[in-house]
Amino acid sequence: MIRKIIHIDEEKCNGCGLCATACHEGAIDIINGKAKLVRENFCDGFGDCLPGCPTGAITFEEREAPAYDEAAVQENKKKKELQEKMKHLHEGGCPGSRMRMLEQPEAAESAASAPVQPVSRLRNWPVQIKLAPIHAPYFEGAKLLIAADCTAYAYANFHQEFMRGKVTLIGCPKLDAVDYSEKLTEIIRSNDIKSVTVLRMEVPCCGGLEHAAITALKNSGKFIPWNVVTFSTDGRILDR
């Protein structure tokens, strides 16, 4: 189709990159020190890049070009946002959300008269579903524990009985107000998960976490053993 689209004069371009930054659709890249229109279907023809060019290298022209593809632009933006989030998690950013594999020592045998010091069974960081990466070495061959936040406070022997030997992810569908199923689907689909255990409270809002986990298992296309354990608000196991 014949439509209005930008034209970049490479002789005038000084490679400053201001146009690439101004182009919200991602149609322009800097290649070998020069701005280039690399994705014609991402150019909407509005010219947000024109005012930022200090050398006047960008103009409009009407020529044969593919139609502007809004869907492709939005998909590309989502991919870039995900890449930035993963870069933030793995290369720096907030230390509290940086991915870590934790090694916890086994508790030594103690005399019957000596009190037993509880040992943490946490094997991974971060633990929040929202912060967890899609790919991580600790997911390979893992028994995955997906737990509602409150379960660790309600059940006294949480670490020893449920977290031991598992990779733990936690969340609260009421406080986070998100659907975890998409993130959990990608984690299960992309890694060699051996089993899934879901821990929830008896309160209705915890049903969202159970639903998200079951949906993720179905959408992953894998057959993986799973079970759900329900706790009462006074710390008893109601169903397992």
C-alpha positions in Angstrom: 0.0 0.0 0.0 1.0 3.6 -0.6 1.2 5.5 2.7 3.1 8.2 4.7 6.2 6.9 6.4 9.4 8.5 7.7 12.6 8.7 5.6 16.1 8.9 7.3 18.9 10.6 5.4 22.0 8.7 6.6 24.4 11.4 5.4 22.8 13.9 7.8 22.3 11.4 10.7 24.9 11.7 13.4 23.8 8.6 15.3 22.7 10.4 18.5 19.8 8.0 19.0 17.2 10.6 20.0 14.9 9.4 17.3 15.0 5.8 18.4 14.2 6.9 21.9 11.3 9.1 20.7 9.8 6.3 18.6 7.5 4.6 21.1 6.7 1.9 18.6 10.3 0.7 18.2 10.5 1.1 14.5 14.0 2.7 14.6 17.3 1.1 15.6 20.9 2.5 15.7 23.0 0.3 13.4 26.7 1.0 12.8 26.3 4.5 14.2 23.3 5.5 12.0 19.6 5.5 12.6 17.7 3.1 10.4 14.0 2.4 9.9 14.2 -1.4 10.5 10.5 -2.2 11.0 8.4 -0.4 8.5 5.2 -2.0 9.9 6.0 -0.4 13.3 6.0 3.1 11.9 2.6 4.8 12.4 3.5 7.8 10.3 2.8 10.3 13.1 6.5 11.4 13.2 7.2 11.6 17.0 10.8 11.1 16.0 11.0 14.3 13.8 11.2 17.0 16.5 14.0 15.2 18.3 16.4 15.1 15.4 19.1 17.8 15.8 20.4 17.5 12.2 17.1 17.4 10.3 17.8 13.9 9.0 14.2 12.7 9.3 11.4 13.7 6.9 8.1 12.2 5.7 7.6 10.5 2.3 4.8 8.7 0.7 5.8 5.3 -0.8 5.0 1.6 -0.9 5.2 0.2 2.6 3.5 -2.4 4.7 0.5 -1.3 6.8 1.1 -0.2 10.4 0.7 -3.3 12.6 -0.6 -2.2 16.0 -0.8 -5.8 17.3 2.8 -6.4 16.4 3.9 -3.2 18.1 2.1 -4.1 21.3 3.6 -7.6 21.3 7.1 -6.2 20.9 6.5 -3.7 23.7 5.5 -6.6 26.0 8.6 -8.6 25.1 10.8 -5.6 25.8 9.1 -5.0 29.2 9.7 -8.6 30.1 13.3 -8.5 29.1 13.8 -5.4 31.2 12.2 -7.1 34.2 14.4 -10.2 33.8 17.5 -8.0 33.4 16.5 -6.1 36.6 16.1 -9.4 38.5 19.3 -11.1 37.3 21.8 -8.3 36.9 21.0 -6.0 39.7 18.2 -3.7 40.7 16.6 -4.2 44.1 18.8 -6.7 46.1 15.7 -8.0 47.7 14.4 -9.4 44.4 17.7 -10.7 43.0 17.6 -14.4 42.2 19.5 -16.7 44.5 19.9 -20.4 45.2 20.1 -21.1 48.9 21.9 -24.0 50.4 20.5 -25.1 53.8 22.5 -27.5 56.0 20.8 -30.6 57.3 20.0 -30.5 61.0 22.6 -32.6 63.0 21.4 -35.4 65.2 21.1 -34.2 68.8 20.8 -35.8 72.1 17.2 -36.5 73.3 17.6 -34.0 76.2 18.9 -31.2 74.0 16.4 -28.8 72.3 16.2 -29.0 68.5 17.0 -25.8 66.7 14.7 -25.3 63.8 16.5 -25.2 60.4 15.2 -23.1 57.5 14.3 -25.2 54.5 14.2 -22.3 52.0 16.1 -23.2 48.9 15.4 -20.3 46.5 15.0 -16.5 46.3 12.9 -14.6 45.5 9.9 -16.5 46.8 7.1 -14.2 45.7 5.3 -15.4 42.6 5.3 -11.9 41.2 9.1 -11.6 41.5 10.1 -15.2 40.6 12.0 -15.6 37.3 10.6 -17.9 34.6 13.9 -19.7 34.2 16.2 -20.6 37.2 18.6 -23.4 37.9 16.6 -24.4 41.0 13.5 -25.1 39.0 15.2 -28.0 37.1 13.9 -31.3 38.5 12.2 -29.4 41.3 9.2 -30.4 43.5 7.3 -27.1 43.4 5.5 -25.8 46.5 2.9 -23.0 45.8 1.8 -21.6 49.1 -0.6 -18.9 50.2 1.2 -16.4 52.4 -0.8 -17.1 55.5 -0.1 -20.9 55.5 3.4 -20.4 56.9 2.1 -18.5 59.8 -0.8 -20.8 60.5 1.0 -24.1 60.4 3.8 -24.5 63.0 5.8 -27.2 61.2 5.7 -25.5 57.8 9.4 -25.6 57.0 10.1 -29.2 58.0 6.9 -30.8 56.8 6.2 -28.9 53.5 9.2 -26.8 52.4 11.9 -29.5 52.9 13.2 -30.6 49.5 11.0 -28.3 47.6 11.3 -25.0 45.7 8.8 -22.5 47.3 6.7 -19.8 45.7 4.2 -17.8 47.7 1.4 -15.3 47.0 -1.9 -13.9 48.1 -4.5 -13.5 45.3 -6.5 -11.1 47.4 -3.6 -8.7 48.3 -1.8 -8.9 44.9 -5.1 -8.7 42.9 -3.5 -10.6 40.0 -4.1 -13.8 38.2 -1.0 -16.0 38.9 -1.9 -18.6 36.3 0.0 -17.1 33.4 3.3 -16.8 35.3 2.9 -20.3 36.8 2.1 -21.7 33.4 5.4 -20.4 32.0 7.4 -21.7 35.0 5.9 -25.2 34.7 6.1 -25.3 30.9 9.7 -24.0 30.7 11.2 -26.2 33.4 11.4 -29.8 34.5 9.0 -29.7 37.4 8.5 -33.1 39.0 5.5 -32.4 41.2 3.3 -29.5 42.5 1.9 -29.1 46.0 -0.5 -26.2 46.6 -1.0 -25.0 50.2 -4.0 -22.8 50.9 -6.1 -21.5 53.8 -9.8 -22.4 54.3 -10.8 -18.8 53.6 -12.6 -18.3 50.2 -10.0 -15.9 48.8 -7.4 -18.6 48.8 -9.4 -20.4 46.2 -7.8 -18.0 43.7 -4.4 -19.5 44.3 -5.6 -23.0 43.9 -7.4 -22.1 40.7 -4.4 -20.4 39.3 -2.2 -23.5 40.0 -4.6 -25.9 38.5 -5.1 -23.7 35.5 -1.3 -23.5 35.0 -0.9 -27.2 35.2 -3.6 -27.7 32.5 -2.2 -24.9 30.3 1.4 -26.2 30.6 0.5 -29.3 28.5 2.3 -31.5 31.0 1.1 -34.3 33.2 2.6 -33.6 36.6 1.5 -35.1 40.0 -0.2 -32.5 42.2 -2.1 -32.1 45.4 -3.8 -29.5 47.5 -3.5 -29.1 51.2 -6.0 -26.9 53.1 -5.3 -25.4 56.5 -7.8 -24.0 59.1 -7.2 -20.5 60.5 -6.2 -22.1 63.8 -3.4 -24.1 62.1 -5.0 -27.5 61.5 -4.8 -29.5 58.3 -8.3 -29.9 57.0 -7.7 -31.7 53.8 -4.7 -33.1 52.0 
